[in-house]
Amino acid sequence: MAEPTSFQAEVRRMLHNRILDAAAEVTAERGWGAVTMSGIASMVGVSRQILYKEIGAKNALGHALVARETDRFIAGVAEHISAHPSHPALGLAAAAEFTLRAGADNALIRAIGAGTAGGDTELLPLLTTSTGPVLGRAIQEITEIIHDVNPDLRAKLTVADTVEVAVRLTLSHLLSPLSTPEGAADQIRHVVMQLLDDA
């Protein structure tokens, strides 16, 4: 009986990803306002009933879409922090630069953050508010990554606060860039080095 369950789970994962791929494509090309549940169902080749059963309403689709991108970014962030096991400030700076570079090349992130696709900013709060699927989660998970990589750090509150500052600065530079990713990462590195000086 285990095989059918495993097969069903794989089919659901594939369907879930196809739905998110279709929503990402429309959002990147025409903005979130152009996304309709009937349109996504048609693109994926399922009924609206199946789409609603799998995802829920449109706001749930937006959350799922942003959460999947967050998964991808946090995986890359973890790699860059882990590459600097003795220097958390350098790890955070490298992670910030990775995020800014990847974000600049990500059509979905550009559409959400800059509103370049139709001027629609409905998804923007999902990136910037603590109740959205990005900010609070990123702070918590990156803090855990820092402590996993640097178990000798004692000032846990300082590290958590520093990660929050780094995440907020990174999001700010991602959504309103004033310099290159390298320049922004250098600024973040200087800030976190000061904050972690006593950690």
C-alpha positions as CSV (number, residue, x, y, z in Angstrom):
1,M,0.0,0.0,0.0
2,A,3.0,2.3,0.4
3,E,3.7,2.6,-3.3
4,P,0.3,4.1,-4.4
5,T,0.6,6.7,-1.6
6,S,4.1,7.6,-2.7
7,F,3.0,7.8,-6.3
8,Q,0.0,10.0,-5.4
9,A,2.2,12.3,-3.4
10,E,4.6,12.6,-6.3
11,V,1.7,13.4,-8.7
12,R,0.5,16.1,-6.2
13,R,3.9,17.6,-6.0
14,M,4.1,17.7,-9.8
15,L,0.7,19.3,-10.0
16,H,1.6,21.8,-7.3
17,N,4.7,22.9,-9.1
18,R,3.0,23.1,-12.5
19,I,0.4,25.4,-10.9
20,L,3.1,27.6,-9.3
21,D,5.1,27.6,-12.6
22,A,2.0,28.9,-14.5
23,A,1.3,31.6,-11.9
24,A,4.9,32.7,-11.9
25,E,4.9,32.9,-15.7
26,V,1.8,35.1,-15.8
27,T,3.0,37.3,-12.9
28,A,6.4,37.9,-14.5
29,E,4.9,38.7,-17.9
30,R,1.7,40.6,-17.0
31,G,1.6,41.2,-13.3
32,W,-0.3,39.5,-10.4
33,G,-3.5,41.3,-11.4
34,A,-3.5,39.2,-14.6
35,V,-3.5,36.0,-12.7
36,T,-7.0,34.3,-12.5
37,M,-7.8,30.9,-11.1
38,S,-9.6,30.0,-14.3
39,G,-6.6,31.1,-16.4
40,I,-4.2,29.1,-14.3
41,A,-6.4,26.0,-14.4
42,S,-6.6,26.3,-18.2
43,M,-2.8,26.6,-18.5
44,V,-2.2,23.6,-16.2
45,G,-4.9,21.5,-17.8
46,V,-7.1,20.9,-14.8
47,S,-10.5,22.0,-13.7
48,R,-11.0,25.0,-11.4
49,Q,-12.3,22.6,-8.7
50,I,-9.1,20.6,-8.8
51,L,-7.1,23.9,-8.6
52,Y,-9.0,25.2,-5.6
53,K,-8.7,21.8,-3.9
54,E,-4.9,21.8,-4.4
55,I,-4.1,25.4,-3.7
56,G,-7.1,27.3,-2.3
57,A,-8.1,30.8,-3.3
58,K,-5.9,33.3,-5.2
59,N,-4.4,34.7,-2.0
60,A,-3.3,31.2,-1.0
61,L,-1.7,30.9,-4.5
62,G,0.2,34.1,-3.9
63,H,1.5,32.8,-0.6
64,A,2.5,29.5,-2.1
65,L,4.3,31.2,-5.0
66,V,6.3,33.5,-2.7
67,A,7.0,30.7,-0.3
68,R,8.5,28.5,-3.1
69,E,10.8,31.3,-4.1
70,T,11.8,31.8,-0.5
71,D,12.7,28.1,-0.2
72,R,15.0,28.5,-3.2
73,F,16.7,31.7,-1.9
74,I,17.2,30.3,1.6
75,A,18.9,27.2,0.2
76,G,21.3,29.4,-1.6
77,V,21.8,31.6,1.5
78,A,22.6,28.5,3.6
79,E,25.3,27.5,1.1
80,H,26.9,30.9,1.2
81,I,26.9,31.2,5.0
82,S,28.3,27.7,5.3
83,A,31.2,28.6,3.0
84,H,32.4,31.0,5.8
85,P,32.2,28.9,8.9
86,S,34.6,31.0,11.0
87,H,33.3,34.4,9.8
88,P,29.5,34.9,10.2
89,A,29.7,38.5,9.0
90,L,31.4,37.4,5.7
91,G,28.8,34.6,5.4
92,L,25.9,37.0,5.8
93,A,27.5,39.4,3.3
94,A,28.1,36.6,0.8
95,A,24.5,35.5,1.3
96,A,23.2,39.0,0.8
97,E,25.2,39.4,-2.4
98,F,23.9,36.0,-3.7
99,T,20.3,37.1,-2.9
100,L,20.7,40.5,-4.6
101,R,22.3,38.9,-7.7
102,A,19.7,36.1,-7.9
103,G,16.9,38.6,-7.3
104,A,18.1,40.9,-10.0
105,D,17.9,38.0,-12.5
106,N,14.6,36.7,-11.2
107,A,11.7,37.9,-13.3
108,L,9.1,37.1,-10.7
109,I,10.9,39.0,-7.9
110,R,11.3,41.9,-10.2
111,A,7.6,41.9,-11.1
112,I,6.6,41.7,-7.4
113,G,9.2,44.2,-6.1
114,A,9.3,46.8,-8.7
115,G,5.8,46.5,-10.1
116,T,7.3,46.5,-13.6
117,A,4.7,44.0,-14.8
118,G,1.5,46.0,-14.8
119,G,2.3,48.1,-11.8
120,D,0.7,45.6,-9.5
121,T,2.1,45.6,-5.9
122,E,-0.5,43.3,-4.3
123,L,2.2,40.6,-3.6
124,L,4.7,43.1,-2.2
125,P,3.5,42.8,1.5
126,L,4.3,39.1,1.3
127,L,8.0,40.1,1.0
128,T,8.1,42.9,3.4
129,T,5.8,42.2,6.4
130,S,6.6,40.0,9.4
131,T,3.4,38.0,8.8
132,G,4.3,37.2,5.2
133,P,6.1,34.1,4.1
134,V,9.5,35.8,3.7
135,L,10.7,38.2,6.4
136,G,10.0,36.4,9.7
137,R,10.8,33.0,8.2
138,A,14.1,34.3,6.7
139,I,15.2,35.8,10.0
140,Q,14.4,32.7,12.0
141,E,16.0,30.2,9.5
142,I,19.1,32.3,8.8
143,T,19.7,32.7,12.5
144,E,19.5,29.0,12.9
145,I,21.9,28.5,10.0
146,I,24.4,30.9,11.6
147,H,24.2,29.1,14.9
148,D,24.6,25.7,13.2
149,V,27.7,26.9,11.3
150,N,29.1,28.8,14.3
151,P,28.1,26.9,17.4
152,D,30.6,28.8,19.6
153,L,28.8,32.1,19.2
154,R,27.4,32.9,22.6
155,A,25.5,36.1,22.0
156,K,22.4,34.6,20.6
157,L,20.3,37.7,20.9
158,T,23.0,39.7,19.2
159,V,23.2,37.2,16.3
160,A,19.4,37.1,15.9
161,D,19.3,41.0,15.9
162,T,22.1,41.1,13.4
163,V,20.5,38.6,11.1
164,E,17.3,40.7,11.2
165,V,19.2,43.8,10.3
166,A,21.0,42.0,7.4
167,V,17.7,40.5,6.1
168,R,15.9,43.9,6.2
169,L,18.8,45.6,4.5
170,T,19.0,42.9,1.8
171,L,15.3,43.2,1.1
172,S,15.5,47.0,1.0
173,H,18.4,46.8,-1.5
174,L,16.5,44.1,-3.5
175,L,13.4,46.1,-3.8
176,S,15.0,49.6,-4.2
177,P,18.5,49.1,-5.5
178,L,20.7,52.2,-5.3
179,S,24.0,50.5,-6.1
180,T,25.4,47.2,-7.4
181,P,24.9,43.9,-5.6
182,E,28.6,44.0,-4.7
183,G,28.2,47.5,-3.2
184,A,25.1,46.7,-1.3
185,A,26.8,43.5,0.0
186,D,29.8,45.5,1.1
187,Q,27.6,47.9,3.1
188,I,25.8,44.9,4.7
189,R,29.2,43.3,5.5
190,H,30.4,46.5,7.3
191,V,27.2,46.8,9.3
192,V,27.1,43.1,10.4
193,M,30.8,43.2,11.3
194,Q,30.1,46.0,13.7
195,L,27.1,44.3,15.2
196,L,28.8,41.0,15.6
197,D,32.1,42.5,17.0
198,D,31.2,41.4,20.5
199,A,29.4,38.2,19.6
